[in-house]
Amino acid sequence: MSLVYLKALMCIWGIFWNVLIVAAILKDRVLRNSSTFLLLSLHFVACTVDVGSRLVFDVPSEILNRPLFRLSVNYDDFPTKLFHFTTYSCWFIQLYSLIAIAGSHILAVYGTLYYARFTQKKTIFAIIGIVFLSMLSVCYLWSPEFPIIFHPEFWGWTEERNKPLVNFFFYLNYVVQGIVFFCLGLTDILIVYKLSTIKESVFSNEKSATVAPAEMMQKMQVSVVNSGNMMAPRKTSRVSTELKVSINFIIVSMFLLVQTLIYNICTLYEDNNLCLFLLFIAPIFRGSKCLAYMVSGSALRNAIVNLILCRKKF
């Protein structure tokens, strides 16, 4: 029973950090105008709904030692249908938002001119598309005949179908997320290294160029802000500091991969008390990406501090 209450506390802890990060992003004008941070806020909103649904449905069911809303084995009651559909849709939103963030990173690094025109309006349309695509993906995977005819077991699964959604997200989704985060971390490190090697004299000697140095600096800052870190070109001596900032994506990927290993290995030994405990604390590793963003990302950390201290500007 104590593990159930521990799970409830972890859910509340995760919801707190998710809501704090989303509020900080939406309140800060610079981050709110960044497509990467808008997509990141969508990711954390989906995490909040996912964890919140588990706090409302799973935890009371485990405390009562019976399903709270499940009235039949075939998941016929509406609350259970809504719970599963919402949870799986949020899982897809988390995955698709990370893929979109990876795409925005590529545009930020290799397509600065195009990315500068990637406005907030286009990002909102992309967010709507991600939500719609996520709901469509749940419907498609749950029913092989979608969208022509809804499968009789659209809202559930059978042993013959081998629980396709559960297996996909428990054993593959975190691996995909970890790989995406790892690639983003390497990209950030390359950005920091390239910016750190640029000296101020280079910009001062480019007065005869077609593009003015101030405009060039502005474009580079737009690219870097959208890629997740507010960094200006710095001297080589500051490389180590900025590398610590960029390492957050790799840290997050390690947390996700550890959680995947727990789900893969410990589910085979559920009779073991240690494995059972690891399965209960596994969500900590997924929720730790919130702390990794807060500690490592200077822009996001400043936004959270400003939100807590009720500052209007940096």
C-alpha positions in Angstrom: 0.0 0.0 0.0 2.9 2.4 0.7 4.1 2.0 -2.9 0.7 3.1 -4.1 0.9 6.3 -2.1 4.5 6.7 -3.3 3.2 6.5 -6.9 0.6 9.1 -6.1 3.2 11.5 -4.7 5.4 11.0 -7.8 2.4 11.8 -10.0 1.7 15.0 -8.0 5.4 15.9 -8.2 5.5 15.4 -12.0 2.3 17.4 -12.5 3.8 20.3 -10.4 7.0 20.5 -12.6 5.1 20.1 -15.8 2.6 22.9 -15.0 5.4 25.1 -13.8 7.4 24.7 -17.0 4.4 25.2 -19.3 3.4 28.4 -17.3 6.9 29.7 -17.5 7.1 29.2 -21.3 3.8 30.8 -22.0 4.4 33.8 -19.7 7.9 34.6 -21.1 7.6 36.6 -24.3 10.8 35.4 -25.8 10.1 31.7 -25.2 6.5 32.1 -26.2 7.6 33.4 -29.6 10.0 30.4 -30.1 8.5 27.5 -32.0 10.8 25.1 -30.2 9.6 26.1 -26.8 6.0 26.2 -27.9 6.3 22.6 -29.1 8.1 21.8 -25.8 5.1 23.3 -23.9 2.8 21.0 -25.9 5.0 18.1 -24.9 4.8 18.9 -21.2 1.0 19.5 -21.4 0.6 16.0 -22.8 2.8 14.7 -20.0 0.6 16.5 -17.5 -2.6 15.0 -18.8 -1.0 11.6 -19.0 0.2 11.7 -15.4 -3.0 13.4 -14.2 -5.1 10.6 -15.8 -3.1 8.0 -13.9 -3.5 9.9 -10.7 -7.3 10.0 -11.2 -7.8 6.5 -12.5 -4.9 4.2 -11.6 -4.1 5.3 -8.1 -7.6 5.0 -6.7 -8.1 1.7 -8.4 -4.9 0.3 -6.7 -5.9 1.8 -3.3 -9.4 0.2 -3.6 -7.9 -3.0 -5.0 -10.4 -3.0 -7.8 -11.0 -1.1 -11.0 -12.5 2.3 -10.2 -14.6 2.8 -13.4 -14.0 -0.5 -15.3 -17.4 -2.2 -15.3 -16.5 -5.0 -17.6 -13.5 -6.8 -19.0 -14.2 -5.5 -22.5 -13.8 -1.8 -21.4 -17.4 -1.0 -22.3 -18.0 1.9 -19.9 -17.4 5.4 -21.2 -14.9 6.6 -18.4 -12.6 3.7 -19.1 -12.8 4.4 -22.9 -12.1 8.1 -22.3 -9.2 7.3 -20.0 -7.4 5.0 -22.4 -8.1 7.1 -25.5 -6.8 10.2 -23.7 -3.7 8.5 -22.3 -2.6 6.9 -25.6 -3.3 10.2 -27.5 -1.0 12.0 -25.0 1.7 9.4 -25.6 1.5 10.1 -29.3 1.5 13.8 -28.7 4.7 13.5 -26.7 6.4 11.5 -29.4 5.3 13.6 -32.3 6.2 16.9 -30.5 9.7 15.6 -30.0 10.0 14.7 -33.6 8.8 18.2 -34.5 11.3 19.7 -32.1 14.0 17.7 -33.8 12.9 19.1 -37.2 12.9 22.7 -35.8 16.4 22.1 -34.6 17.5 21.1 -38.0 15.9 24.2 -39.5 17.6 26.3 -36.8 21.0 25.0 -37.6 20.9 24.5 -41.3 18.1 26.9 -42.4 18.3 30.1 -40.4 16.7 32.3 -43.0 13.7 29.9 -43.5 13.4 29.2 -39.8 13.3 32.9 -38.9 10.0 33.1 -40.9 8.6 30.1 -39.0 6.2 32.2 -37.1 4.1 31.6 -34.0 1.0 31.2 -36.1 2.6 28.4 -38.1 3.7 26.8 -34.9 0.1 26.8 -33.5 -1.1 25.2 -36.7 1.6 22.6 -36.3 0.5 21.9 -32.7 -3.1 21.5 -33.9 -1.9 19.1 -36.5 0.1 17.1 -34.0 -2.9 16.7 -31.7 -5.1 15.6 -34.6 -2.5 13.2 -35.9 -2.0 11.7 -32.4 -5.8 11.0 -32.1 -5.8 9.6 -35.6 -2.9 7.3 -34.8 -4.6 5.9 -31.7 -7.8 5.2 -33.7 -5.7 3.6 -36.5 -3.6 1.3 -34.3 -6.6 0.4 -32.1 -8.8 -0.6 -35.1 -7.2 -2.3 -38.1 -10.2 -1.3 -40.2 -10.2 2.4 -39.3 -11.3 4.7 -40.8 -13.8 2.7 -42.9 -15.4 0.6 -40.1 -14.8 0.8 -36.4 -13.6 -2.4 -34.9 -15.9 -4.0 -32.3 -13.0 -3.8 -29.8 -12.0 -0.3 -30.8 -11.5 0.9 -27.2 -9.7 -2.2 -25.9 -7.6 -5.2 -26.9 -7.6 -8.9 -26.8 -4.8 -11.4 -26.0 -4.8 -12.5 -29.6 -4.0 -8.9 -30.7 -1.1 -8.9 -28.2 -1.9 -5.4 -26.8 -0.2 -3.5 -29.7 -0.4 0.0 -28.2 0.9 -1.0 -24.7 3.8 -2.9 -26.2 4.7 -0.1 -28.6 4.8 2.6 -26.0 6.4 0.6 -23.1 9.1 -1.0 -25.2 9.7 1.2 -28.2 8.4 4.7 -27.6 11.0 5.6 -24.9 13.8 4.2 -27.1 12.7 6.5 -29.9 12.4 9.4 -27.5 15.9 8.7 -26.1 17.4 8.5 -29.6 15.8 11.8 -30.5 17.0 13.5 -27.3 20.5 12.1 -27.9 20.6 13.5 -31.4 19.4 16.9 -30.2 22.1 16.9 -27.5 24.8 16.3 -30.1 23.3 19.0 -32.3 23.4 21.5 -29.4 27.0 20.6 -28.7 27.9 21.3 -32.3 26.0 24.7 -32.1 27.8 25.7 -29.0 31.2 24.6 -30.3 30.7 26.6 -33.5 29.5 29.7 -31.8 32.3 29.5 -29.2 35.0 29.5 -32.0 33.6 32.8 -33.5 35.5 35.8 -32.3 34.2 39.3 -32.1 36.9 40.5 -34.5 35.3 38.4 -37.2 32.1 40.5 -37.0 33.9 43.8 -36.7 35.9 43.0 -39.9 32.8 42.2 -42.0 31.7 45.8 -42.5 32.1 45.6 -46.3 29.9 42.5 -46.5 26.4 42.6 -48.0 24.8 41.6 -44.6 25.6 43.9 -41.8 27.3 42.4 -38.7 24.3 43.4 -36.5 21.9 41.6 -38.8 24.2 38.6 -38.9 24.3 38.5 -35.1 20.5 38.9 -34.9 20.0 36.0 -37.3 22.3 33.8 -35.3 20.6 34.7 -32.1 17.2 33.9 -33.6 18.6 30.5 -34.6 20.0 29.7 -31.2 17.0 30.9 -29.2 14.8 28.7 -31.3 17.1 25.8 -30.8 16.6 25.9 -27.1 19.3 28.0 -25.6 19.8 31.7 -25.5 23.4 31.9 -26.4 25.5 34.6 -28.1 28.9 33.9 -29.6 31.3 33.5 -26.8 35.0 33.0 -26.4 36.6 29.6 -26.4 37.2 29.7 -22.6 33.4 29.5 -22.1 33.0 26.3 -24.1 32.9 24.0 -21.0 30.2 26.1 -19.4 28.0 26.1 -22.5 28.6 22.4 -23.1 27.1 21.8 -19.6 24.1 23.6 -20.8 23.7 21.6 -24.0 24.2 18.2 -22.3 20.6 18.2 -21.0 19.3 16.4 -24.0 21.7 13.6 -23.5 20.9 13.4 -19.8 17.2 13.2 -20.6 17.8 10.4 -23.2 19.7 8.4 -20.6 16.7 8.7 -18.1 14.3 7.5 -20.8 16.5 4.6 -21.8 16.9 3.6 -18.2 13.1 3.6 -17.8 12.9 1.4 -21.0 15.3 -1.1 -19.5 13.2 -1.2 -16.3 10.0 -1.9 -18.2 11.7 -4.5 -20.4 13.5 -6.4 -17.7 11.5 -6.0 -14.5 8.2 -7.0 -16.2 9.7 -10.5 -16.6 10.3 -10.8 -12.8 7.2 -9.2 -11.3 7.3 -11.6 -8.3 10.5 -10.0 -7.2 10.1 -7.2 -4.7 13.0 -5.2 -6.1 11.6 -5.4 -9.6 8.2 -4.4 -8.4 9.7 -1.4 -6.6 11.6 -0.4 -9.8 8.4 -0.6 -11.8 6.8 1.8 -9.3 9.6 4.3 -9.4 10.2 4.0 -13.2 8.1 7.2 -13.9 10.7 9.1 -12.0 13.1 8.7 -14.8 10.6 10.0 -17.4 9.7 12.9 -15.1 13.4 13.8 -14.5 13.5 15.4 -18.0 11.6 18.3 -16.4 14.4 18.8 -13.9 17.1 18.4 -16.6 15.5 21.2 -18.6 15.2 23.4 -15.6 18.8 22.9 -14.4 20.5 22.8 -17.8 18.5 25.2 -20.0 19.5 28.7 -19.0 16.6 30.4 -20.9 14.0 28.1 -19.3 15.5 28.3 -15.9 15.4 32.1 -16.0 11.8 32.0 -17.2 10.8 29.8 -14.2 12.6 32.1 -11.8 10.9 35.1 -13.3 7.5 33.3 -12.9 8.1 32.4 -9.3 9.4 35.9 -8.4 6.5 37.5 -10.4 9.0 39.5 -12.6 7.6 41.0 -15.7 10.9 41.1 -17.6 14.4 39.6 -17.5 
